[in-house]
Amino acid sequence: KSNTVTNNANGIALDMASGNFVTSNAVSANAFYGIALAGALNNTIDLNAVIGNGLDAIALDNASAVGGDTTTGSTGNLIKGNTISSSRDGIFLGENCDNNQVTGGNALTNIASIGVNAWRSDGHTITGNAIHGAATGVRLLGSSNNTITGNALTVNDMGIKVDASWQVGVWYQSLNNTISGND
């Protein structure tokens, strides 16, 4: 809590960790990720200022990022109330990183690619966020059973994009998503 983390390869990492609170930190100018989770369960990432990191501001990946299995995703995490700007993706929810909540007023601005990016992961709740000035506000790529409601999506090249993912000869569909009440 209340750390200043700047000019590192990665800012804050939770690898195969659970039940942690990453709260009220200033995370900026790191070469790769601001806050990165790999195979991490039931953590809370809230009230952080994550600004100007080289890749994604907040990235959730499966355990293969740290030598584990791809089936062990970062699941059940709560991402809320963060201020995010000047990164590639604002919040990345990677393969098998299911059932995360991106809610509670995350404010994302000046995002080069995607504000909230769910790639081959399912069951997320993405609600109550403000995404301004991204190439795409929210993208579901090969992701199903997600709820996207009540987000303010302004001045983005595209607000919401839902599409299938083609990987190694297999189509991963995006099915049964609920998208409503976004401005």
Salt bridges, closest charged atoms under 4 A:
ASP56 OD1 - ARG88 NE 2.99
GLU95 OE2 - ARG120 NH2 2.43
ASP163 OD2 - ARG139 NH2 2.52
ASP163 OD2 - LYS161 NZ 3.89
